[in-house]
């Protein structure tokens, strides 16, 4: 059986970033939050402490190999299976990436550590930073995001405001909407007030299209998403489903590439095809192989089957 890459995965289809070549730099589900909608399940350890989790030199070596293979991506995205800003060598990693490729760097973060000056300095080295804000007050913040005890909604918003003052690149703020949690008029008004303080370049509305940590988290329909987007202002958009564009020249796909994708996020068969530029039959061949080996699980969400690598905790 193929051994997946240690740090890189994809490119995966991203509704925000197109073809995203991911880099995973923290242990599985090490995070400052335990969001009810997380596609990776419950957080195993909540922390605000930054540490050196992975050897930067090894990550960069793996990236050089992928670039030499001819991989094509719209962004190199630092994200993965935990909160990436918990890695204390984040800034060093971005410096290294920029020395070996012109592909822009994006950081997908929950934004909770931006109250720390060193985290803001590291994130400011990226081209695009994509933080999250899912609540307008402390009660809903705790209900949706289930944060570390050292966090508050005001600490999160203040950190985002401080980062905006220091960062000249793009900030694309994601708001994850859940019916019955944060979609009433009062909550939307509070989120809108927070957005006016943060001043992101874009606000992007998301909802639960993949399996979630907690059951019963429902997709918001397109009409309501659009209505909320209009309420939040002209810089707000509903994140559209990823549509595979020109796939570029063919790059050989190996079983380890598929397994690396499924380790970091649940993917449908179409996701695998779109990300790796392969046919449905070829993707199904890999999925079937991994199912027979007992290394992946499947879960249905709104009629679509998603596959993910089984995690042995």
C-alpha positions, -999 to +999 in steps of 0.1 A: +000+000+000+012+035-008+026+057+019+011+092+019+032+123+019+041+136+053+033+173+049+019+181+015-015+171+001-034+178-031-039+200-050-074+198-036-104+216-051-111+247-029-142+268-033-121+298-022-087+292-037-092+271-068-065+243-070-049+244-036-017+226-028-019+221+010+008+220+036+000+205+070+022+217+098+005+207+131-006+174+146-040+161+138-068+181+154-045+203+176-065+235+177-076+264+198-113+257+189-135+227+188-161+238+162-193+219+159-190+220+121-154+209+117-151+184+089-122+166+107-142+157+138-137+167+175-105+185+186-083+161+205-063+188+223-072+225+227-042+248+232-029+284+226+007+274+230+029+276+199+056+250+193+079+236+166+059+206+154+075+197+121+110+201+105+107+231+081+136+218+060+118+185+054+086+204+044+105+225+019+123+194+005+089+178-001+076+209-018+107+211-041+100+175-051+064+183-060+074+213-080+100+193-098+072+168-107+054+196-124+025+201-100+003+231-108-016+251-082-033+284-078-021+287-042+001+270-017-022+268+013-009+264+048-038+247+066-044+210+071-055+190+101-052+216+129-047+253+135-015+262+115-006+294+135+002+271+164+034+262+146+061+286+159+081+283+126+053+294+104+071+326+093+103+307+086+083+283+064+067+310+044+101+326+038+114+293+025+084+288+002+089+322-014+125+314-022+116+284-043+083+293-060+062+322-072+030+304-063+012+327-038+009+316-002-024+315+016-030+307+053-063+292+064-067+300+100-094+304+126-078+337+135-078+331+173-041+336+178-038+369+159-039+387+193-003+376+196+022+399+179+045+371+168+016+353+150+006+385+132+042+389+121+043+354+107+010+357+089+019+390+074+045+372+052+017+354+033-001+368+003-037+360+015-049+352+050-083+336+054-095+338+090-129+329+104-156+347+123-188+327+130-203+347+159-212+382+169-212+377+207-197+355+234-226+332+238-228+321+201-190+320+199-190+294+227-219+275+212-204+272+177-167+273+182-162+259+217-130+278+223-100+273+246-108+289+280-082+316+273-101+330+243-131+353+240-149+368+210-135+402+218-099+388+218-106+372+184-121+404+169-094+427+184-067+404+170-082+406+135-084+444+138-047+446+148-037+424+120-056+445+095-036+475+106-003+457+100-010+436+069-010+450+034-021+418+017-056+403+013-078+393+042-107+370+031-129+366+062-150+334+063-183+333+081-197+298+086-235+299+089-256+273+107-293+274+109-305+279+144-271+291+156-261+323+139-286+332+112-312+353+131-314+390+125-297+399+158-267+377+152-262+389+116-263+425+128-236+418+154-215+400+128-219+429+105-207+453+132-176+431+138-169+431+100-170+469+099-143+469+126-121+443+110-123+457+074-115+426+054-111+427+017-138+400+012-164+383+034-172+348+022-202+329+035-199+292+040-221+264+052-220+227+059-214+209+027-192+181+042-197+158+072-194+177+105-181+170+140-216+171+154-247+156+139-276+178+127-256+207+113-276+216+083-267+233+050-282+268+046-300+271+013-287+293-015-315+318-012-309+325+025-272+326+020-276+352-007-300+373+014-275+373+042-247+382+018-267+412+006-273+423+042-236+421+051-226+444+022-210+446-012-178+429-003-197+398+008-201+367-014-215+332-011-187+307-018-197+288-049-191+251-054-157+244-070-159+240-107-129+223-122-113+247-147-085+239-171-066+212-154-033+220-170-008+194-183-011+159-169+008+150-138+011+114-129-012+106-100-001+080-074-021+063-047-002+082-020-015+115-034-051+103-030-045+090+005-028+123+015-059+142+004-082+119+023-062+123+054-066+160+056-102+165+045-132+144+035-135+143-003-162+130-027-153+111-057-158+142-078-134+161-055-107+136-061-113+137-099-112+175-099-082+180-077-060+154-094-072+157-130-082+120-132-112+101-145-140+089-123-130+053-130-094+059-120-104+077-088-128+048-080-099+024-085-080+041-057-110+045-034-119+008-038-083-003-031-082+018+001-116+005+012-104-031+008-074-023+028-096-009+056-078+025+057-106+048+047-141+055+059-171+068+041-199+090+053-230+104+035-238+141+037-270+154+019-269+125-005-232+128-014-207+102-002-174+116+013-143+095+019-117+101+046-086+084+059-092+064+091-074+080+119-060+058+146-060+079+178 
